[in-house]
Amino acid sequence: MTQEKTRVTVEIRNRSYKIVGDEDASHVRLVASLVDQKMREIQEMNPQLDTASLAVLTAVNSMNDYLKLKEDYASLLGSIKKERGL
């Protein structure tokens, strides 16, 4: 039996997007809200950016944040394993 996909309409920068996926609706709305917030922060610092450039900079900033967190997580796991003698 296949699980039915979640369908959610979200708004990012005053534009509606239909998102289809496996996550629950509240998670999708949270992600969209964070993307909208990040785009607004970047646009506030660079008001001349067109939408495409703003989207790319948002993606680059978000991926940078993700990689830093991933590195911190790996470092933390390494510390825990070392502490436990694994």
C-alpha positions as YAML, in Angstrom:
chain: A
units: angstrom
residues:
- id: 1
  name: MET
  ca: [0.00, 0.00, 0.00]
- id: 2
  name: THR
  ca: [1.48, 3.36, -0.98]
- id: 3
  name: GLN
  ca: [1.31, 6.32, 1.33]
- id: 4
  name: GLU
  ca: [-0.61, 9.29, -0.03]
- id: 5
  name: LYS
  ca: [1.50, 12.37, -0.67]
- id: 6
  name: THR
  ca: [0.93, 15.55, 1.30]
- id: 7
  name: ARG
  ca: [-0.20, 18.51, -0.79]
- id: 8
  name: VAL
  ca: [0.25, 21.97, 0.70]
- id: 9
  name: THR
  ca: [-0.02, 25.46, -0.75]
- id: 10
  name: VAL
  ca: [2.53, 27.84, 0.77]
- id: 11
  name: GLU
  ca: [3.43, 31.45, 0.15]
- id: 12
  name: ILE
  ca: [6.99, 32.61, -0.38]
- id: 13
  name: ARG
  ca: [7.65, 36.26, -1.19]
- id: 14
  name: ASN
  ca: [3.96, 36.87, -1.93]
- id: 15
  name: ARG
  ca: [3.76, 34.02, -4.43]
- id: 16
  name: SER
  ca: [1.88, 30.76, -3.93]
- id: 17
  name: TYR
  ca: [3.55, 27.39, -4.46]
- id: 18
  name: LYS
  ca: [1.97, 23.94, -4.34]
- id: 19
  name: ILE
  ca: [4.31, 21.55, -2.56]
- id: 20
  name: VAL
  ca: [3.84, 17.78, -2.83]
- id: 21
  name: GLY
  ca: [5.88, 15.45, -0.65]
- id: 22
  name: ASP
  ca: [6.11, 12.92, 2.13]
- id: 23
  name: GLU
  ca: [6.43, 15.36, 5.05]
- id: 24
  name: ASP
  ca: [3.38, 16.46, 7.01]
- id: 25
  name: ALA
  ca: [1.78, 19.80, 6.20]
- id: 26
  name: SER
  ca: [3.06, 21.60, 9.28]
- id: 27
  name: HIS
  ca: [6.65, 20.68, 8.41]
- id: 28
  name: VAL
  ca: [6.23, 21.90, 4.82]
- id: 29
  name: ARG
  ca: [4.75, 25.18, 6.07]
- id: 30
  name: LEU
  ca: [7.66, 25.62, 8.50]
- id: 31
  name: VAL
  ca: [10.23, 25.03, 5.75]
- id: 32
  name: ALA
  ca: [8.46, 27.49, 3.44]
- id: 33
  name: SER
  ca: [8.31, 30.07, 6.20]
- id: 34
  name: LEU
  ca: [12.04, 29.73, 6.85]
- id: 35
  name: VAL
  ca: [12.81, 30.07, 3.12]
- id: 36
  name: ASP
  ca: [10.62, 33.17, 2.96]
- id: 37
  name: GLN
  ca: [12.35, 34.63, 6.01]
- id: 38
  name: LYS
  ca: [15.84, 33.94, 4.61]
- id: 39
  name: MET
  ca: [14.90, 35.48, 1.26]
- id: 40
  name: ARG
  ca: [13.57, 38.60, 2.97]
- id: 41
  name: GLU
  ca: [16.75, 38.93, 5.06]
- id: 42
  name: ILE
  ca: [18.95, 38.68, 1.97]
- id: 43
  name: GLN
  ca: [16.77, 41.07, -0.02]
- id: 44
  name: GLU
  ca: [16.88, 43.58, 2.83]
- id: 45
  name: MET
  ca: [20.68, 43.64, 2.54]
- id: 46
  name: ASN
  ca: [20.59, 43.61, -1.28]
- id: 47
  name: PRO
  ca: [17.38, 45.35, -2.44]
- id: 48
  name: GLN
  ca: [18.55, 45.51, -6.06]
- id: 49
  name: LEU
  ca: [18.55, 41.70, -6.51]
- id: 50
  name: ASP
  ca: [16.17, 40.19, -9.03]
- id: 51
  name: THR
  ca: [14.13, 37.15, -8.01]
- id: 52
  name: ALA
  ca: [16.43, 34.59, -9.66]
- id: 53
  name: SER
  ca: [19.56, 36.02, -8.03]
- id: 54
  name: LEU
  ca: [17.77, 36.23, -4.71]
- id: 55
  name: ALA
  ca: [16.70, 32.58, -4.99]
- id: 56
  name: VAL
  ca: [20.25, 31.44, -5.82]
- id: 57
  name: LEU
  ca: [21.77, 33.42, -2.95]
- id: 58
  name: THR
  ca: [19.15, 32.00, -0.61]
- id: 59
  name: ALA
  ca: [19.99, 28.48, -1.75]
- id: 60
  name: VAL
  ca: [23.74, 29.09, -1.36]
- id: 61
  name: ASN
  ca: [23.29, 30.59, 2.12]
- id: 62
  name: SER
  ca: [20.97, 27.76, 3.19]
- id: 63
  name: MET
  ca: [23.35, 25.08, 1.90]
- id: 64
  name: ASN
  ca: [26.24, 26.80, 3.69]
- id: 65
  name: ASP
  ca: [24.25, 26.75, 6.95]
- id: 66
  name: TYR
  ca: [23.37, 23.08, 6.36]
- id: 67
  name: LEU
  ca: [27.00, 22.07, 5.75]
- id: 68
  name: LYS
  ca: [28.18, 23.89, 8.86]
- id: 69
  name: LEU
  ca: [25.55, 22.09, 10.94]
- id: 70
  name: LYS
  ca: [26.47, 18.77, 9.35]
- id: 71
  name: GLU
  ca: [30.16, 19.34, 10.19]
- id: 72
  name: ASP
  ca: [29.27, 20.34, 13.76]
- id: 73
  name: TYR
  ca: [27.13, 17.21, 14.09]
- id: 74
  name: ALA
  ca: [29.92, 14.97, 12.79]
- id: 75
  name: SER
  ca: [32.38, 16.61, 15.18]
- id: 76
  name: LEU
  ca: [30.01, 16.15, 18.09]
- id: 77
  name: LEU
  ca: [29.45, 12.48, 17.21]
- id: 78
  name: GLY
  ca: [33.22, 12.00, 17.01]
- id: 79
  name: SER
  ca: [33.63, 13.58, 20.45]
- id: 80
  name: ILE
  ca: [30.94, 11.33, 21.93]
- id: 81
  name: LYS
  ca: [32.48, 8.21, 20.39]
- id: 82
  name: LYS
  ca: [35.92, 9.22, 21.67]
- id: 83
  name: GLU
  ca: [34.55, 9.86, 25.14]
- id: 84
  name: ARG
  ca: [32.87, 6.46, 25.17]
- id: 85
  name: GLY
  ca: [35.97, 4.74, 23.81]
- id: 86
  name: LEU
  ca: [34.35, 3.60, 20.59]
...
